[in-house]
Amino acid sequence: MTQPRAALVSLDTTPWYHLVNRCVRRAFLCGTDAVSGQSYEHRRGWISDRLHQLAGVFAIDVAAYAVMSNHYHLVVRVDVERAAEWSDDEVLRRWTMLFSGPLLVQRYCAGADQLPAEVAAVKALAATYRERLTDVSWFMRLLNEAIARQANAEDNVKGRFWEGRFRSQALLDEAAILSAMAYVDLNPIRAGMAETPEASAHTSVAERLVALPSDAERENGQERAATAEAGPLDAPDAPAVRVPAWCDALPLQPLMPFDATAQLPNAIPFSFEDYLELVENTGRCQRPDKRGRIDGHVPKLLDRLGIDPEAFIAASTTLLTRFGSAVGTPQSLTACCAERQARHLRGMRAAQEVFERRAA
């Protein structure tokens, strides 16, 4: 039975979510049409570009993404605390980057004289916009609408481009975040579209690897802050992202930084080096010509989080099918089940297999 989005996305439970949306009409609307042979690869760039733009306006950070031929995956973190710190003027400024807003708001932003009742009405609208700027559904709506309009115009057709509802999975703990990010970044390898993470076009792991400084840059002290904290509106050193002509000139937000030291307030709680080690090991196991085992030492992240390596490899291809609307350890799923007042959550057996280290 379909559940309302409010029951699936609760920021009181977790700010982390795995989001998936798929195309309709034909199988390869974002890739190469199997019938006509026409390439739509450029549309994958539209999605990743728009994603960076919206992350620069919303209080929603992108930790991982993968744009496939007929669907895309995101791992995001909603930063309610950041949105709460914005002034009403800042909220209005951000919202009017996306929409012109009612005449009352336009006059306020232009500095026109207004009556106290008008100012109060603007403040009420600002409160509504502040909530929307932390709303995953609004984020996905604006991401999808822009792509659908452009694709329909290019195809000279009307109708839906995306499925009616996107799928969301609440990521309840660090183990779930790690699993979802690896699942997303390894999508092209699992689909046979690439053999290595760096060759996986339109993924977050490939973008991070491209942004890493070369040995020469390190020697010359020109290291780019690939994992440094950057504000959404003032990130001049962020990796360059192509802005299509059909998009407004929105600010660009780099991907969420990694930080295993917990010194950055809003960061992925691992080191990029450890994460890359895990992704590379798992990716090799997922290739058809490999046997599906991590050889040698256990990756540091799996050891630290107490995750069984072999079960992790098996689950890294079935995150969407074995888990339901939430992913996490058995303890986290039990707590989530109680909070939702549900009898059970799909994925408990998978959680026990993956996130509880087997006895030697």
C-alpha positions as CSV (number, residue, x, y, z in Angstrom):
1,M,0.0,0.0,0.0
2,T,1.3,3.4,-1.0
3,Q,2.3,5.5,2.0
4,P,2.1,9.3,2.2
5,R,5.5,11.0,1.8
6,A,5.1,12.6,5.2
7,A,5.2,9.1,6.7
8,L,8.4,8.2,4.8
9,V,10.4,11.4,5.2
10,S,10.6,12.5,8.8
11,L,13.5,14.9,9.6
12,D,13.0,14.1,13.3
13,T,14.0,10.5,12.5
14,T,17.0,11.2,10.2
15,P,18.1,14.0,7.8
16,W,19.7,11.4,5.4
17,Y,17.7,9.9,2.5
18,H,18.3,7.7,-0.6
19,L,16.1,9.0,-3.5
20,V,15.4,7.3,-6.8
21,N,13.4,8.4,-9.8
22,R,12.8,6.7,-13.1
23,C,11.9,7.7,-16.7
24,V,8.7,6.6,-18.5
25,R,7.6,6.4,-22.1
26,R,10.7,4.5,-23.4
27,A,13.5,2.6,-21.8
28,F,16.4,4.9,-22.6
29,L,15.2,8.5,-22.3
30,C,18.5,9.6,-20.8
31,G,20.8,7.2,-22.7
32,T,20.8,5.7,-26.2
33,D,17.5,4.7,-27.7
34,A,17.7,1.0,-28.5
35,V,15.3,1.4,-31.3
36,S,16.4,4.5,-33.2
37,G,20.0,4.5,-32.0
38,Q,19.8,8.2,-31.2
39,S,21.9,9.2,-28.2
40,Y,20.4,11.2,-25.3
41,E,23.6,11.1,-23.2
42,H,23.7,14.9,-22.9
43,R,20.5,14.7,-20.8
44,R,22.5,13.0,-18.1
45,G,24.6,16.1,-17.9
46,W,21.4,18.2,-17.5
47,I,20.4,16.2,-14.4
48,S,23.8,16.5,-12.7
49,D,24.1,20.2,-13.5
50,R,20.6,21.0,-12.2
51,L,21.3,18.9,-9.1
52,H,24.4,21.1,-8.3
53,Q,22.3,24.3,-8.9
54,L,19.4,23.3,-6.6
55,A,21.8,22.2,-3.9
56,G,23.1,25.8,-3.9
57,V,19.7,27.2,-3.1
58,F,18.1,24.6,-0.9
59,A,19.3,23.6,2.6
60,I,19.9,20.1,1.1
61,D,23.4,18.7,0.6
62,V,24.2,16.0,-2.0
63,A,26.5,13.3,-0.7
64,A,26.3,11.0,-3.7
65,Y,24.5,10.7,-7.0
66,A,24.5,8.5,-10.1
67,V,22.7,9.4,-13.3
68,M,21.9,6.2,-15.3
69,S,20.3,5.6,-18.7
70,N,16.7,5.6,-17.4
71,H,16.9,6.6,-13.8
72,Y,19.0,8.4,-11.2
73,H,19.9,8.0,-7.6
74,L,20.7,10.6,-4.9
75,V,21.9,10.4,-1.3
76,V,21.1,13.7,0.4
77,R,21.2,15.3,3.8
78,V,18.6,17.9,4.8
79,D,20.1,20.7,6.9
80,V,17.3,22.1,8.9
81,E,19.6,24.0,11.3
82,R,21.2,25.9,8.4
83,A,17.8,27.0,7.1
84,A,16.7,28.1,10.6
85,E,19.7,30.5,10.7
86,W,18.7,32.3,7.5
87,S,17.1,35.6,7.8
88,D,13.7,36.2,6.2
89,D,15.4,38.3,3.5
90,E,17.9,35.5,2.8
91,V,15.0,33.0,2.5
92,L,13.2,35.3,0.1
93,R,16.3,35.9,-1.9
94,R,16.8,32.1,-2.4
95,W,13.2,31.4,-3.2
96,T,13.0,34.1,-5.8
97,M,16.0,32.5,-7.6
98,L,13.6,29.7,-8.3
99,F,10.2,31.5,-8.6
100,S,9.3,35.2,-9.2
101,G,6.9,35.0,-6.3
102,P,3.7,37.0,-5.8
103,L,3.7,40.8,-6.4
104,L,3.8,41.4,-2.7
105,V,7.1,39.6,-2.4
106,Q,8.5,41.2,-5.5
107,R,7.8,44.7,-4.1
108,Y,9.3,43.8,-0.8
109,C,12.5,42.5,-2.4
110,A,12.7,45.6,-4.5
111,G,12.7,47.8,-1.4
112,A,9.3,49.4,-2.0
113,D,7.4,51.0,0.9
114,Q,4.8,48.6,2.4
115,L,2.1,48.7,5.0
116,P,2.7,46.8,8.2
117,A,0.0,44.3,7.1
118,E,1.8,43.7,3.9
119,V,5.1,43.2,5.7
120,A,3.4,40.7,8.0
121,A,2.1,38.8,4.9
122,V,5.6,38.7,3.4
123,K,7.0,37.3,6.7
124,A,4.3,34.6,6.6
125,L,5.3,33.7,3.1
126,A,9.0,33.6,4.1
127,A,8.1,31.0,6.8
128,T,6.4,28.9,4.1
129,Y,9.4,29.2,1.8
130,R,11.8,28.3,4.6
131,E,10.0,25.0,5.1
132,R,10.0,24.3,1.3
133,L,13.8,24.9,1.1
134,T,14.2,21.9,3.5
135,D,11.6,19.8,1.7
136,V,12.8,16.8,-0.2
137,S,9.6,16.7,-2.3
138,W,10.1,20.3,-3.4
139,F,13.7,19.6,-4.2
140,M,12.8,16.6,-6.4
141,R,9.9,18.5,-8.0
142,L,12.2,21.3,-9.2
143,L,14.9,18.9,-10.3
144,N,12.4,16.8,-12.3
145,E,10.3,19.6,-13.8
146,A,13.2,21.4,-15.4
147,I,14.5,18.2,-17.0
148,A,11.1,17.1,-18.2
149,R,10.3,20.4,-19.9
150,Q,13.6,20.5,-21.8
151,A,13.4,16.8,-22.8
152,N,9.8,17.2,-24.0
153,A,10.8,20.3,-26.0
154,E,13.7,18.5,-27.5
155,D,11.4,15.5,-28.5
156,N,8.6,17.8,-29.5
157,V,6.2,15.8,-27.4
158,K,3.9,16.3,-24.4
159,G,3.3,14.1,-21.4
160,R,5.2,12.7,-18.5
161,F,8.9,12.2,-18.6
162,W,9.3,10.8,-15.0
163,E,7.3,8.3,-13.0
164,G,4.6,9.8,-10.8
165,R,6.4,9.3,-7.5
166,F,10.1,9.1,-6.6
167,R,11.2,6.4,-4.2
168,S,12.8,7.4,-0.8
169,Q,14.6,5.4,1.8
170,A,15.4,6.8,5.2
171,L,19.1,6.2,6.1
172,L,19.0,5.7,9.8
173,D,22.7,5.4,10.8
174,E,26.3,5.6,9.5
175,A,26.1,2.0,8.3
176,A,23.1,2.8,6.2
177,I,24.7,6.0,4.8
178,L,27.8,4.1,3.8
179,S,25.7,1.3,2.1
180,A,23.5,3.7,0.2
181,M,26.5,5.8,-1.0
182,A,28.4,2.8,-2.2
183,Y,25.3,1.4,-3.8
184,V,24.7,4.7,-5.7
185,D,28.4,5.2,-6.8
186,L,28.7,1.6,-8.0
187,N,25.5,1.7,-10.2
188,P,27.4,2.1,-13.5
189,I,29.8,-0.8,-12.6
190,R,26.9,-3.0,-11.6
191,A,25.1,-2.2,-14.9
192,G,28.2,-3.0,-16.9
193,M,28.6,0.7,-18.1
194,A,32.0,1.1,-16.5
195,E,34.8,-1.0,-15.0
196,T,36.2,1.4,-12.5
197,P,34.8,4.3,-10.3
198,E,36.8,6.9,-12.2
199,A,35.3,5.7,-15.4
200,S,31.7,6.0,-14.1
201,A,30.5,9.1,-15.8
202,H,27.9,11.3,-14.1
203,T,28.5,9.9,-10.6
204,S,29.7,11.6,-7.5
205,V,32.7,9.3,-7.0
206,A,34.0,10.2,-10.5
207,E,33.4,13.9,-9.9
208,R,35.3,13.7,-6.6
209,L,38.2,11.9,-8.3
210,V,38.4,14.4,-11.1
211,A,38.5,17.2,-8.5
212,L,41.5,15.7,-6.6
213,P,44.7,17.5,-7.1
214,S,47.5,16.0,-9.2
215,D,50.9,15.2,-7.7
216,A,52.3,18.3,-9.3
217,E,49.6,20.5,-7.8
218,R,50.3,19.1,-4.4
219,E,54.0,19.8,-4.7
220,N,53.3,23.4,-5.8
221,G,50.8,23.9,-3.0
222,Q,47.9,24.3,-5.4
223,E,45.7,21.6,-3.8
224,R,42.1,22.3,-4.4
225,A,39.7,22.0,-1.4
226,A,38.0,18.9,-2.8
227,T,36.8,18.0,0.7
228,A,36.7,21.4,2.3
229,E,33.6,23.0,3.6
230,A,32.0,25.4,1.1
231,G,29.0,27.6,1.5
232,P,26.2,27.2,-1.0
233,L,26.4,30.8,-2.4
234,D,30.1,31.5,-2.1
235,A,32.1,28.5,-3.3
236,P,34.4,29.9,-6.0
237,D,36.8,27.0,-5.6
238,A,34.2,24.3,-6.1
239,P,34.6,21.9,-9.1
240,A,33.3,23.6,-12.2
241,V,29.9,22.5,-13.3
242,R,28.5,23.2,-16.7
243,V,25.4,25.4,-16.6
244,P,23.1,24.7,-19.5
245,A,21.7,27.8,-21.4
246,W,18.1,26.8,-20.5
247,C,18.8,27.1,-16.7
248,D,18.9,30.3,-14.8
249,A,22.2,31.4,-13.5
250,L,21.8,29.7,-10.1
251,P,24.7,29.4,-7.6
252,L,26.6,26.1,-7.7
253,Q,27.1,23.9,-4.7
254,P,29.9,21.3,-4.5
255,L,29.2,17.8,-3.1
256,M,29.2,17.3,0.6
257,P,32.7,17.0,2.0
258,F,34.1,13.9,3.8
259,D,35.4,14.4,7.3
260,A,36.3,11.5,9.6
261,T,37.4,13.9,12.4
262,A,33.9,15.4,12.9
263,Q,35.5,18.9,12.8
264,L,33.2,20.1,10.0
265,P,29.6,20.6,11.1
266,N,28.0,19.2,8.0
267,A,30.1,16.5,6.5
268,I,30.0,12.8,5.6
269,P,31.4,11.0,8.7
270,F,34.1,9.1,6.9
271,S,37.4,9.9,5.2
272,F,37.3,9.9,1.4
273,E,40.4,7.6,1.3
274,D,38.6,4.9,3.3
275,Y,35.4,5.3,1.3
276,L,37.3,5.1,-2.0
277,E,39.0,1.9,-0.8
278,L,35.6,0.4,0.0
279,V,34.1,1.4,-3.3
280,E,37.1,0.1,-5.4
281,N,37.0,-3.2,-3.5
282,T,33.3,-3.6,-3.8
283,G,33.3,-2.6,-7.5
284,R,35.8,-5.2,-8.4
285,C,33.6,-7.8,-6.8
286,Q,30.6,-6.7,-8.7
287,R,32.1,-7.1,-12.1
288,P,30.8,-10.2,-13.9
289,D,34.3,-11.6,-14.3
290,K,35.0,-11.6,-10.6
291,R,34.0,-14.0,-7.9
292,G,32.2,-11.6,-5.5
293,R,34.5,-11.6,-2.6
294,I,36.8,-8.9,-1.0
295,D,40.3,-10.4,-1.1
296,G,43.0,-9.5,1.4
297,H,42.3,-7.2,4.3
298,V,38.8,-6.0,5.3
299,P,38.3,-2.3,4.2
300,K,38.6,0.0,7.2
301,L,35.1,1.3,7.1
302,L,33.5,-2.2,7.2
303,D,35.8,-3.1,10.1
304,R,34.9,0.1,12.1
305,L,31.2,-0.2,11.6
306,G,31.1,-3.9,12.3
307,I,29.7,-4.8,8.8
308,D,30.2,-8.3,7.5
309,P,32.3,-8.0,4.2
310,E,30.7,-10.8,2.3
311,A,27.2,-9.8,3.3
312,F,28.0,-6.2,2.3
313,I,29.0,-7.3,-1.2
314,A,25.8,-9.3,-1.6
315,A,23.6,-6.5,-0.3
316,S,25.4,-3.8,-2.4
317,T,23.4,-5.0,-5.4
318,T,20.0,-5.3,-3.6
319,L,19.6,-2.3,-1.4
320,L,16.3,-1.3,-3.1
321,T,14.8,-4.8,-3.2
322,R,15.8,-6.1,0.3
323,F,15.1,-2.9,2.2
324,G,11.9,-0.9,2.2
325,S,11.4,2.7,3.2
326,A,14.2,2.7,5.7
327,V,17.8,1.3,5.8
328,G,19.8,0.7,9.0
329,T,21.0,-1.7,11.6
330,P,18.4,-3.9,13.3
331,Q,18.4,-1.6,16.3
332,S,17.8,1.5,14.1
333,L,15.0,-0.3,12.2
334,T,13.3,-1.3,15.4
335,A,13.4,2.2,16.7
336,C,12.1,3.6,13.4
337,C,9.3,1.0,13.4
338,A,8.2,2.1,16.9
339,E,8.4,5.8,15.9
340,R,6.2,5.2,12.9
341,Q,3.9,3.0,15.0
342,A,4.2,0.2,12.4
343,R,4.2,-3.5,13.1
344,H,7.3,-4.2,11.0
345,L,9.6,-2.7,8.4
346,R,10.9,-4.6,5.4
347,G,14.6,-5.3,5.6
348,M,15.1,-6.6,9.1
349,R,16.6,-9.9,8.0
350,A,18.8,-8.1,5.5
351,A,20.0,-5.7,8.3
352,Q,20.8,-8.7,10.5
353,E,22.8,-10.3,7.7
354,V,24.7,-7.2,6.6
355,F,25.2,-5.0,9.7
356,E,25.8,-7.6,12.4
357,R,29.3,-9.1,12.1
358,R,29.2,-12.9,12.0
359,A,31.0,-14.8,14.7
360,A,34.4,-16.1,13.6
